[in-house]
Amino acid sequence: MSFPPVQDQLALLLRGVVDVHVKAELEERLTESYKSGKPLRVKAGFDPTRPDLHVGHSVLMAKMRQFQDLGHTAILLVGEFTAMVGDPTGQNDLRPRLTREDVQASAKTYTEQAFKILDKDRTELRTNSEWLDKLTAASMVELMARMTVSRMLERNDFAKRYAEQKPIFQHEFLYPLLQGYDSVALENDVELGGTDQLFNLLVGRDIMPKYGKRPQIVITTPLLEGTDAKIENGKLVGKKMSKSAGNYIGLTEPATDIFRKVMQIDDDVIFRYFELLSTRSNAELEALKADRAAGKNPMEIKALFARELVTRLHDAAAAEAAEAAFKNVYSKDAVPDDVAEHTFATDGPTLWIAKALVLAGLVKSSGEGKRLVEQGGVEVDQARITDGQFQLQKGTSYLLRVGSKNRRFARVHVA
């Protein structure tokens, strides 16, 4: 098989990564692959503990897709066995145990969504129950003998719980070893993971030589910041993408929602998304940054990424339609055709605007609604209001709108 030049591969594969153990070994392995025509085996494992994924989860898969597109073999490993043990990473207490049925149900949904990023036809899909179910008691003891307790206590979460005299159960020590044994079984060249998985990935690198295997190279990808992240004093700040923070883009969301959410990302933060998720080359990204510095409309640049993401998660036709819908509603300040309609009864002659916003589901609390009004973030019948005590009259209908970038509408009749 023919591969691109090694330095070209390195430039792409190291884009946006956090840890590489060890870069020189990766270059050596890529050089061997280039000369022999034999692809590297690149593994990313996941415990299917959640059924729905967002774009933040896809950063790791996007890196694996880069390996695929360069001609290497991607191994998507379902941690069916390890999910039942429970990954203690980042946990201050024991993680709840899952049944095999729970895990298998989540795995089906997870893999369906993962293949929105990965090329299914070029992915080796495996489950670690293939070999971990077969481990004998003697084999398990042998595995445990490969690692010391003091090494395990180097983990921040274990060290913290030990210092606080919180219980650490023996099966939790097994988790990193079992994940490491996955690499022994698969004989992969590279393992990818999030930064929170670095300890577990390095355990695999450590124990592979003890089983006569060549140690894997470890590469970690960062946790993607949410759609509300900002650049402050030259630094990217913001919570990681999560459903609980409400700053996420779901992999299965409608195309119009995905497009709209991308367009709401901060003008400068969008390059973080390009770097971690785009299939564009490094040269193309540098050209886009140069265009931005030269004064190109940032909305045009964000639209490029929005189209790419929607095409990947849906298709090109959906991306085109989503862009047209966005321009119609948001660029022309139009009102959507599908605005939700509500009727709210009031005992008095009026209904407080903040309460109406809560009832319509546009804000979470009347306090938030009042602040939003006073900050100029609310329109009534397409006219901005700033009076926090504004009243809606009984027997009248109103069009309410909140937000500027993330516009949300409701039609309210006060009865």
C-alpha positions in Angstrom: 0.0 0.0 0.0 1.2 3.5 -0.8 1.2 6.1 2.0 1.9 9.9 2.0 5.4 11.0 3.1 6.0 10.5 6.8 6.5 14.2 7.6 3.2 15.0 5.9 1.5 12.3 8.0 3.1 13.6 11.2 2.0 17.1 10.5 -1.7 16.1 10.3 -1.7 13.4 13.0 -0.1 15.7 15.6 -2.5 18.6 14.9 -4.5 19.4 18.0 -3.1 16.6 20.1 -2.1 17.0 23.7 0.2 14.0 24.7 2.4 11.9 22.4 4.3 9.0 24.0 6.7 9.0 22.2 6.9 11.2 19.0 10.2 9.6 17.9 8.6 6.2 18.1 5.6 7.3 16.1 7.9 8.7 13.4 9.9 5.4 13.4 6.7 3.3 13.2 5.3 5.5 10.3 8.6 5.2 8.5 8.5 1.4 8.7 5.0 1.5 7.5 5.9 3.8 4.6 8.7 1.5 3.5 6.8 -1.8 3.9 3.4 -0.7 2.8 1.9 -2.3 5.9 -0.6 0.0 7.7 -0.4 0.8 11.4 -3.0 -0.7 13.7 -4.6 2.2 15.6 -7.0 1.5 18.4 -9.6 3.7 20.3 -11.7 2.0 22.9 -14.9 3.2 24.6 -17.1 1.9 27.3 -20.6 2.3 26.1 -22.0 3.9 29.3 -23.9 6.6 27.4 -26.2 6.2 24.5 -26.1 9.6 22.9 -23.0 11.4 21.7 -22.1 15.0 21.0 -19.5 16.6 18.8 -17.1 16.8 21.8 -17.0 13.0 21.9 -16.2 12.9 18.2 -12.8 14.6 18.5 -11.2 11.3 19.3 -13.0 9.6 16.3 -12.0 12.5 14.0 -8.3 11.8 14.9 -8.9 8.1 14.1 -10.5 9.0 10.8 -7.3 10.9 9.9 -5.3 7.7 10.4 -7.9 5.9 8.3 -7.7 8.5 5.5 -3.9 8.1 5.5 -4.4 4.4 4.9 -3.9 2.9 8.4 -6.2 0.4 10.1 -8.7 1.8 12.6 -9.8 -0.5 15.4 -13.0 0.6 17.3 -13.0 -1.3 20.5 -16.3 -1.8 22.4 -15.4 -2.1 26.1 -18.2 -4.5 26.8 -16.3 -6.3 29.6 -14.6 -3.2 31.1 -17.8 -1.2 31.1 -19.2 -3.7 33.6 -16.1 -3.2 35.8 -16.5 0.6 35.6 -13.8 3.1 34.7 -12.7 4.9 38.0 -11.1 7.7 36.0 -12.1 11.1 37.6 -14.3 9.4 40.1 -14.3 10.4 43.8 -16.5 7.4 44.6 -17.3 4.0 43.3 -18.9 4.1 39.8 -22.2 2.3 39.6 -21.9 -1.2 38.0 -23.7 -1.9 34.7 -25.2 -5.1 33.4 -24.1 -6.7 30.2 -27.5 -6.0 28.8 -27.2 -2.3 29.6 -23.8 -2.2 27.9 -24.9 -4.0 24.8 -27.9 -1.7 24.3 -25.7 1.5 24.6 -23.0 -0.1 22.4 -25.4 -0.4 19.5 -26.4 3.2 19.6 -22.8 4.4 20.2 -21.4 2.5 17.2 -24.2 3.8 14.9 -23.3 7.3 15.9 -19.5 6.7 15.7 -19.8 5.6 12.1 -21.0 9.1 11.3 -17.4 10.0 11.7 -15.5 6.8 10.9 -15.5 5.0 7.6 -17.4 1.9 8.6 -16.1 -0.2 5.7 -12.5 0.5 6.8 -13.1 0.0 10.6 -12.3 -3.1 12.5 -15.1 -3.3 15.1 -14.1 -5.5 18.1 -15.3 -6.1 21.7 -13.0 -6.9 24.6 -15.3 -9.6 25.9 -13.7 -11.7 23.1 -10.6 -12.2 25.2 -11.4 -10.9 28.7 -14.3 -13.4 29.1 -11.8 -16.2 28.5 -9.2 -15.1 31.1 -8.7 -17.8 33.7 -8.1 -17.0 37.4 -4.4 -17.9 36.8 -4.3 -15.5 33.8 -5.9 -12.7 35.9 -3.3 -13.2 38.7 -0.6 -13.1 36.1 -2.0 -9.8 34.8 -2.2 -8.3 38.3 1.4 -9.2 38.8 2.4 -6.9 36.0 1.7 -3.7 38.1 2.4 -2.5 41.6 -0.1 -0.9 44.0 2.2 2.1 44.4 2.0 2.6 40.6 -1.8 2.5 40.8 -1.8 5.1 43.6 0.0 7.5 41.3 -3.4 8.1 39.7 -4.8 11.4 41.0 -8.3 10.0 41.7 -7.0 7.0 43.6 -4.4 9.1 45.5 -7.2 11.6 46.4 -9.6 9.0 47.6 -6.8 7.2 49.6 -5.8 10.5 51.3 -9.4 11.2 52.1 -9.9 7.7 53.5 -12.5 7.0 50.9 -12.8 3.3 49.8 -11.0 2.0 46.8 -12.3 -1.3 45.8 -10.0 -4.0 44.4 -11.8 -4.4 41.1 -11.2 -0.7 40.4 -7.4 -1.5 40.3 -8.2 -4.1 37.7 -9.7 -1.6 35.2 -6.5 0.0 33.9 -4.9 -3.5 33.7 -7.8 -4.9 31.7 -7.7 -1.9 29.3 -4.0 -2.5 28.9 -4.6 -6.1 28.2 -6.8 -5.1 25.3 -3.7 -3.7 23.6 -1.9 -7.0 24.3 -4.7 -8.9 22.6 -5.0 -6.6 19.6 -1.2 -5.9 19.2 -2.0 -2.3 18.1 0.7 0.2 17.2 -1.1 3.3 18.5 -3.8 3.9 21.1 -5.9 7.0 21.1 -7.7 8.5 24.0 -8.8 11.7 25.8 -6.5 13.5 28.1 -8.4 12.0 31.1 -7.4 8.5 29.9 -3.6 9.1 29.8 -2.9 6.9 32.9 -4.9 4.0 31.5 -3.3 4.3 28.1 0.2 4.3 29.6 -0.5 1.2 31.6 -1.1 -0.5 28.2 2.2 0.8 26.9 3.9 -0.5 30.1 2.5 -4.0 30.1 2.8 -4.8 26.4 6.5 -5.6 26.5 5.9 -7.8 29.6 3.9 -10.0 27.2 6.5 -9.9 24.5 4.6 -7.2 22.5 6.0 -4.0 21.1 4.8 -1.1 23.3 2.1 1.1 21.8 2.4 4.8 21.1 0.0 6.8 23.1 -1.8 9.9 21.7 -4.3 11.9 23.6 -6.8 14.5 22.2 -8.2 17.4 24.2 -11.6 17.9 25.6 -13.5 20.2 23.3 -14.9 23.4 24.7 -18.6 24.1 24.3 -20.3 26.4 21.8 -20.3 29.2 24.5 -16.5 29.3 24.8 -14.7 32.7 24.3 -11.2 34.0 23.7 -10.2 36.2 26.6 -6.7 37.8 26.8 -5.6 35.6 24.0 -6.6 32.4 25.8 -9.5 30.0 25.1 -11.8 29.8 28.1 -15.0 27.9 28.7 -16.5 24.8 30.0 -16.1 21.5 28.1 -18.9 20.6 25.8 -21.6 18.7 27.7 -25.4 18.2 27.7 -25.6 19.4 31.3 -24.0 22.7 30.4 -26.3 23.1 27.4 -23.4 24.0 25.2 -23.3 20.9 23.0 -24.0 19.9 19.4 -25.5 16.4 19.2 -24.4 14.0 16.6 -28.0 13.1 15.8 -29.5 16.5 16.0 -31.4 17.9 13.0 -29.2 19.5 10.3 -30.7 23.0 10.9 -29.9 22.8 14.6 -26.3 21.7 14.0 -25.8 24.5 11.4 -27.4 27.2 13.7 -25.3 26.1 16.7 -22.0 26.2 14.7 -22.9 29.7 13.5 -23.3 30.8 17.2 -19.7 29.8 18.1 -17.4 32.8 18.8 -15.7 34.1 15.7 -12.2 33.2 16.9 -13.2 30.0 18.7 -14.3 28.4 15.4 -10.7 27.7 14.5 -10.5 25.4 17.5 -13.3 23.4 16.0 -11.6 23.4 12.6 -8.3 22.2 14.1 -9.9 19.3 16.0 -12.7 18.2 13.7 -12.2 19.4 10.1 -10.8 17.3 7.3 -9.2 20.4 5.8 -5.4 20.3 5.5 -3.1 22.4 7.7 -2.4 24.7 4.7 -6.1 25.3 4.2 -6.5 26.2 7.9 -3.6 28.6 7.7 -5.2 30.2 4.7 -8.5 30.6 6.5 -6.8 32.3 9.4 -5.0 34.6 7.0 -8.3 35.5 5.4 -9.8 36.2 8.8 -6.9 38.5 9.7 -7.3 40.3 6.4 -10.9 41.1 7.3 -13.0 38.3 5.8 -16.5 38.1 7.3 -16.2 35.5 10.1 -19.8 34.3 9.4 -18.5 33.1 6.0 -15.7 31.1 7.7 -18.1 29.6 10.2 -20.4 28.6 7.4 -17.6 26.6 5.9 -17.3 24.5 9.0 -21.0 24.3 9.5 -21.5 22.9 6.0 -18.7 20.4 6.5 -20.0 19.2 9.8 -23.6 18.9 8.6 -22.4 17.0 5.5 -20.5 14.6 7.7 -23.4 14.0 10.1 -26.2 14.0 7.5 -25.3 14.7 3.8 -24.5 17.5 1.4 -28.2 18.1 0.5 -29.0 18.5 4.2 -26.1 21.0 4.6 -27.4 23.1 1.7 -30.9 23.1 3.0 -29.7 24.0 6.6 -27.7 26.9 5.3 -30.6 28.2 3.3 -32.9 27.9 6.3 -30.3 29.7 8.5 -30.0 32.6 6.1 -33.7 32.9 5.8 -34.4 33.1 9.5 -31.2 34.5 11.1 -29.5 36.5 8.4 -32.7 38.3 7.3 -34.1 38.7 10.8 -37.2 36.8 9.7 -39.6 34.9 12.0 -39.6 31.1 11.6 -42.7 29.4 10.2 -42.9 26.9 13.1 -43.0 29.1 16.1 -44.6 27.4 19.1 -47.9 28.8 20.3 -49.1 29.0 23.9 -52.1 30.2 25.8 -51.7 31.3 29.4 -54.4 32.3 31.8 -54.0 35.1 34.3 -56.2 36.1 37.2 -55.4 39.8 36.9 -55.5 42.1 33.9 -51.9 41.5 32.9 -49.1 38.8 32.8 -45.6 39.7 33.8 -43.2 39.4 30.9 -40.6 37.4 32.9 -43.3 34.9 34.0 -44.5 34.6 30.4 -40.9 33.8 29.2 -40.7 31.0 31.9 -44.1 29.5 30.9 -43.2 29.5 27.2 -39.9 27.7 28.0 -37.7 30.5 26.8 -35.9 30.9 30.1 -35.5 28.8 33.2 -36.6 31.3 35.9 -38.4 34.6 36.2 -35.2 36.1 37.6 -33.3 35.1 34.4 -36.1 36.5 32.3 -36.1 39.8 34.1 -32.3 40.2 33.7 -32.6 39.2 30.0 -35.2 41.9 29.5 -33.2 44.6 31.3 -30.1 43.6 29.2 -32.0 44.2 26.0 -32.2 40.5 25.0 -36.0 40.3 24.6 -38.3 41.5 21.9 -42.1 41.7 22.0 -43.7 41.9 18.6 -40.3 42.6 17.1 -39.6 45.6 19.3 -36.9 45.4 22.0 -38.0 46.1 25.6 -35.9 46.9 28.6 -38.4 47.4 31.4 -38.1 44.4 33.7 -41.7 44.9 34.9 -43.2 45.0 31.5 -46.8 43.5 31.4 -48.6 41.6 28.7 -52.3 42.6 28.5 -55.1 40.0 28.9 -56.9 39.2 25.7 -53.9 40.0 23.5 -51.5 37.8 21.6 -47.7 38.6 21.4 -44.7 37.3 19.5 -41.8 36.9 22.0 -38.2 36.5 21.0 -35.2 36.0 23.3 -31.5 36.1 22.4 -29.5 37.6 19.5 -27.3 34.8 18.1 -29.3 32.0 19.6 -32.8 33.3 18.8 -35.8 31.6 20.2 -39.4 32.5 19.6 -42.9 31.9 21.0 -46.4 33.2 20.3 -48.2 33.8 23.5 -51.9 34.6 24.0 -52.9 35.9 27.4 -56.3 34.6 28.4 
